[in-house]
Amino acid sequence: MGSRRFFLASLTALLALAATSAPALAKKPDPAGAEDRLPTAQERAASDRKAAAAERYVASTEASGDDLVSLACAVPTSTGSGEPAATAEAASPGAENVTPLACFVPQGFLAVEARDQINGWYCGPAVGQVIANYSWAMPAGANRYVQRDLAFWMSTDLNGGTGSWNMERGLETATWGSPRRPADWDWIVTRLEDTDRDGWVGDQLDAYVRSNISHSRMPLAISVKPHAPDSPSGAHLSSWLQPVWSVGHWVSIYGWMFVHDGTDLARMYFTDSSRDEGGGTGKYWTPTRWFTLMILEHTRLIVW
């Protein structure tokens, strides 16, 4: 599913963009809750359908060339034939068949605001608050629901954290009937797997994120260990600078930039809520490859 074409070397300079800093000291862990069951046959079928639709979407963008960065148009003009003009002079000024060519970086972003969790185990409700506010098109600074309502729908206080299935249930309640929720939308729990058997998993995550954000225009909820001291890969959230023992932490994915090619060029943008728990509250980005590793080292589940 999808080739891994490497981008031109000149783009790598964009990696110099730094993520926002987070507090240095890690405090108490922020639990995401235990995963307490396997999906039913119906849930697995729904997940498979959504994953297949996401893969079809990114395949279509690849076929059209929209998944590639175009730096070929050093001169941003083209002729009516669709072929780029060799020089600025080659395109006749004022000619009816001359149109601009866009040099672009493939990306997608949603208008969300970060929220700080009101206590140490409310990372799930805080993510639900971010997504509900977006789905209901709330004005800046306003909340559709308070975190305790979301915690009730997600059974967060009952379990001391939020599991993926309870996150899915809470998001269904919090976004039902909202203006930005697509008419055929259904929140799904999906296990991240190498569905195309190519030895990679990052391309699956890349497809799910790009499809959700750029096609469906909806955020995702992802649970990871934010900066595990015993992580085999060392991958961690940019909002957690110091290692901390944690059973898991929820963040909301609201944006992406660059198509995943196996390097650290592609990135995912997320909101964090953990200013008082050892991380940070705000908007950050982390390489897609790192997110893939963190998910695989945790529950392997996403809610989208």
C-alpha positions as CSV (number, residue, x, y, z in Angstrom):
1,M,0.0,0.0,0.0
2,G,1.8,3.0,-1.2
3,S,5.5,3.4,-2.3
4,R,8.1,5.1,-0.1
5,R,9.5,7.7,-2.5
6,F,12.1,9.9,-0.8
7,F,11.8,13.6,-1.0
8,L,14.5,15.9,-2.4
9,A,17.3,16.6,0.0
10,S,16.6,20.3,0.1
11,L,13.4,19.7,2.1
12,T,15.3,18.2,5.0
13,A,16.1,21.7,6.2
14,L,12.5,21.9,7.5
15,L,13.4,19.4,10.1
16,A,15.2,22.2,12.0
17,L,11.8,23.4,13.2
18,A,11.8,22.7,16.9
19,A,8.9,21.4,19.0
20,T,7.7,23.5,21.9
21,S,9.6,22.9,25.2
22,A,8.1,21.0,28.1
23,P,8.8,21.0,31.8
24,A,12.0,19.2,32.8
25,L,10.8,17.2,35.8
26,A,8.4,14.3,35.4
27,K,5.8,14.0,38.1
28,K,3.2,11.3,38.6
29,P,2.3,9.1,35.7
30,D,-0.8,9.7,33.6
31,P,-2.6,6.4,33.1
32,A,-4.5,5.7,29.9
33,G,-6.2,2.6,31.4
34,A,-5.9,-1.1,30.7
35,E,-7.2,-2.6,27.5
36,D,-9.7,-5.0,28.8
37,R,-11.0,-7.0,25.8
38,L,-10.6,-8.0,22.2
39,P,-12.9,-6.6,19.5
40,T,-16.0,-8.4,18.5
41,A,-16.4,-9.8,15.0
42,Q,-18.6,-6.8,14.1
43,E,-16.1,-4.3,15.5
44,R,-13.2,-5.9,13.7
45,A,-15.1,-5.9,10.4
46,A,-15.9,-2.2,10.9
47,S,-12.2,-1.5,11.6
48,D,-11.1,-3.4,8.5
49,R,-13.6,-1.5,6.3
50,K,-12.3,1.9,7.6
51,A,-8.7,0.8,7.2
52,A,-9.3,-0.3,3.7
53,A,-11.0,3.0,2.9
54,A,-8.0,4.9,4.2
55,E,-5.7,2.9,2.1
56,R,-7.8,3.5,-1.0
57,Y,-7.7,7.2,-0.2
58,V,-3.9,7.5,0.0
59,A,-3.6,5.3,-3.1
60,S,-5.7,7.8,-5.0
61,T,-3.5,10.7,-3.8
62,E,-0.4,8.8,-4.9
63,A,-1.9,8.1,-8.3
64,S,-2.6,11.8,-8.7
65,G,0.8,12.9,-7.4
66,D,-0.7,14.7,-4.5
67,D,1.4,12.7,-2.1
68,L,4.7,14.2,-3.4
69,V,6.4,17.4,-2.7
70,S,6.8,19.3,-6.0
71,L,10.0,21.3,-6.2
72,A,10.2,20.9,-10.0
73,C,8.4,24.1,-10.6
74,A,11.3,26.5,-10.0
75,V,9.4,28.8,-12.3
76,P,5.8,28.7,-11.0
77,T,4.0,28.9,-14.4
78,S,2.8,26.4,-16.9
79,T,1.4,26.2,-20.4
80,G,-2.1,25.2,-21.4
81,S,-0.7,21.7,-22.3
82,G,0.1,21.2,-18.6
83,E,3.8,21.1,-19.2
84,P,5.9,23.5,-17.0
85,A,7.4,26.4,-18.9
86,A,11.2,26.2,-19.1
87,T,11.7,29.8,-18.2
88,A,9.6,32.7,-17.2
89,E,10.1,34.3,-20.6
90,A,8.8,31.0,-22.3
91,A,5.4,31.6,-21.0
92,S,3.8,34.5,-22.9
93,P,2.7,37.2,-20.4
94,G,-1.1,37.6,-20.6
95,A,-1.6,34.5,-22.6
96,E,-5.0,32.9,-21.9
97,N,-3.5,29.4,-21.5
98,V,-1.0,30.3,-18.7
99,T,-1.9,29.2,-15.2
100,P,0.1,29.2,-12.0
101,L,1.8,26.0,-10.8
102,A,1.9,25.4,-7.1
103,C,5.0,24.1,-5.3
104,F,3.6,22.5,-2.2
105,V,4.4,20.3,0.8
106,P,1.7,17.7,1.3
107,Q,0.1,18.3,4.7
108,G,-3.2,18.6,6.5
109,F,-4.3,20.4,9.7
110,L,-7.5,20.9,11.7
111,A,-8.3,23.9,13.8
112,V,-8.1,22.6,17.4
113,E,-7.1,24.1,20.8
114,A,-5.2,22.2,23.4
115,R,-6.8,21.7,26.9
116,D,-5.0,21.1,30.2
117,Q,-6.2,18.0,32.1
118,I,-7.7,18.9,35.4
119,N,-6.1,15.9,37.2
120,G,-3.5,13.3,36.7
121,W,-5.6,10.6,35.2
122,Y,-7.8,12.8,32.9
123,C,-5.6,12.8,29.8
124,G,-8.4,10.8,28.1
125,P,-11.2,13.4,29.0
126,A,-8.8,16.2,28.0
127,V,-8.4,14.6,24.5
128,G,-12.2,14.1,24.3
129,Q,-12.6,17.8,25.2
130,V,-10.3,18.9,22.4
131,I,-12.1,16.7,19.8
132,A,-15.6,17.6,21.0
133,N,-14.7,21.3,20.9
134,Y,-13.5,20.9,17.3
135,S,-16.5,18.7,16.3
136,W,-18.9,21.3,17.6
137,A,-17.0,24.2,16.1
138,M,-16.7,25.9,19.5
139,P,-15.3,29.4,19.6
140,A,-11.8,30.0,21.0
141,G,-11.5,29.4,24.7
142,A,-15.0,27.7,25.0
143,N,-15.8,24.1,25.9
144,R,-18.7,22.1,24.7
145,Y,-18.4,19.8,27.7
146,V,-16.5,19.8,31.0
147,Q,-13.9,17.1,31.5
148,R,-15.9,15.4,34.3
149,D,-18.8,14.8,31.8
150,L,-16.3,13.2,29.4
151,A,-14.8,11.2,32.2
152,F,-18.2,9.8,33.1
153,W,-18.9,8.8,29.4
154,M,-15.4,7.2,29.3
155,S,-15.6,5.5,32.7
156,T,-12.3,7.2,33.6
157,D,-12.9,7.6,37.3
158,L,-14.3,4.1,37.6
159,N,-11.1,2.6,36.0
160,G,-8.5,5.2,37.1
161,G,-7.8,5.9,33.5
162,T,-9.3,5.6,30.0
163,G,-9.0,2.5,27.8
164,S,-9.4,2.6,24.0
165,W,-12.9,1.1,24.0
166,N,-14.1,3.6,26.6
167,M,-12.4,6.4,24.6
168,E,-14.4,5.3,21.6
169,R,-17.6,5.2,23.5
170,G,-17.0,8.7,25.0
171,L,-16.2,10.2,21.6
172,E,-19.3,8.8,20.1
173,T,-21.4,10.5,22.8
174,A,-19.4,13.8,22.8
175,T,-19.5,14.3,19.0
176,W,-23.0,12.8,18.2
177,G,-25.0,15.4,16.1
178,S,-22.1,17.8,15.9
179,P,-21.8,19.9,12.7
180,R,-18.3,18.8,11.8
181,R,-18.9,15.1,12.3
182,P,-19.5,13.5,8.9
183,A,-23.0,12.0,8.4
184,D,-21.6,8.5,8.0
185,W,-19.0,8.8,10.8
186,D,-18.3,6.0,13.3
187,W,-15.6,6.1,15.9
188,I,-13.5,3.0,15.5
189,V,-10.8,1.2,17.5
190,T,-8.2,-0.2,15.2
191,R,-5.2,-2.4,16.0
192,L,-2.1,-1.1,14.1
193,E,-0.8,-4.0,11.9
194,D,1.2,-4.6,8.8
195,T,-1.9,-5.2,6.7
196,D,-0.1,-5.2,3.4
197,R,2.6,-7.6,4.6
198,D,5.5,-5.4,3.4
199,G,7.4,-5.5,6.7
200,W,6.4,-1.9,7.6
201,V,3.6,-0.5,9.9
202,G,4.4,3.2,9.6
203,D,2.7,3.3,6.2
204,Q,-0.6,2.0,7.8
205,L,-0.5,4.7,10.5
206,D,0.4,7.3,7.8
207,A,-2.7,6.3,5.8
208,Y,-5.0,6.4,8.7
209,V,-3.9,9.8,9.9
210,R,-3.9,11.4,6.4
211,S,-7.3,9.9,5.6
212,N,-8.9,11.0,8.9
213,I,-7.6,14.5,8.8
214,S,-7.5,15.4,5.1
215,H,-10.5,13.4,3.8
216,S,-12.9,13.0,6.8
217,R,-11.7,16.2,8.6
218,M,-11.7,14.6,12.0
219,P,-8.9,14.3,14.6
220,L,-7.6,11.0,16.1
221,A,-7.1,9.8,19.7
222,I,-3.8,7.9,20.3
223,S,-2.5,6.4,23.5
224,V,1.3,6.0,24.0
225,K,3.8,5.8,26.8
226,P,5.0,9.4,26.6
227,H,8.7,8.9,27.4
228,A,9.2,5.4,28.8
229,P,12.6,4.8,30.4
230,D,12.6,1.2,29.2
231,S,11.5,1.9,25.6
232,P,13.4,-0.4,23.2
233,S,13.4,2.3,20.5
234,G,13.8,5.5,22.7
235,A,10.9,7.1,20.8
236,H,9.0,9.6,22.9
237,L,6.7,12.6,22.6
238,S,8.4,15.9,22.0
239,S,6.2,17.3,24.8
240,W,7.8,15.0,27.4
241,L,11.5,15.9,27.7
242,Q,12.3,13.6,30.7
243,P,11.7,9.9,31.1
244,V,8.7,8.9,33.3
245,W,7.1,5.6,34.3
246,S,3.6,5.7,32.9
247,V,1.0,3.2,32.0
248,G,0.0,5.4,29.1
249,H,-1.0,8.8,28.0
250,W,-3.6,10.1,25.5
251,V,-3.0,12.8,22.9
252,S,-5.1,14.1,20.0
253,I,-3.6,14.0,16.5
254,Y,-4.8,17.1,14.5
255,G,-2.2,17.4,11.7
256,W,0.4,15.8,9.5
257,M,3.2,17.0,7.2
258,F,5.1,15.0,4.5
259,V,4.3,11.5,3.4
260,H,5.9,8.7,5.5
261,D,9.0,7.3,3.8
262,G,10.6,5.4,6.6
263,T,12.7,8.3,7.7
264,D,12.0,11.0,10.4
265,L,10.9,13.5,7.8
266,A,7.2,12.9,8.1
267,R,5.6,14.2,11.2
268,M,2.3,14.1,13.1
269,Y,1.0,17.1,15.0
270,F,-0.7,16.6,18.4
271,T,-2.2,18.4,21.4
272,D,-1.0,17.5,24.8
273,S,-2.6,18.2,28.2
274,S,0.1,17.2,30.7
275,R,1.6,20.5,32.0
276,D,1.3,19.4,35.6
277,E,2.1,15.7,35.0
278,G,5.6,15.9,33.6
279,G,4.8,16.8,30.0
280,G,3.4,20.0,28.4
281,T,0.1,21.5,27.5
282,G,-0.1,22.9,23.9
283,K,0.5,21.9,20.3
284,Y,3.6,19.8,19.3
285,W,4.9,17.5,16.6
286,T,6.8,14.3,16.6
287,P,8.0,12.2,13.7
288,T,5.5,9.7,12.3
289,R,8.1,6.9,12.7
290,W,8.4,7.7,16.4
291,F,4.6,7.6,16.9
292,T,4.5,4.2,15.1
293,L,7.1,2.8,17.5
294,M,5.4,4.2,20.6
295,I,2.0,2.7,19.5
296,L,3.6,-0.7,18.8
297,E,5.4,-0.6,22.2
298,H,2.1,0.2,24.0
299,T,-1.4,-1.0,23.2
300,R,-1.1,-1.0,19.3
301,L,-4.5,0.6,19.2
302,I,-5.7,3.9,17.8
303,V,-9.2,5.5,18.0
304,W,-10.2,7.3,14.8
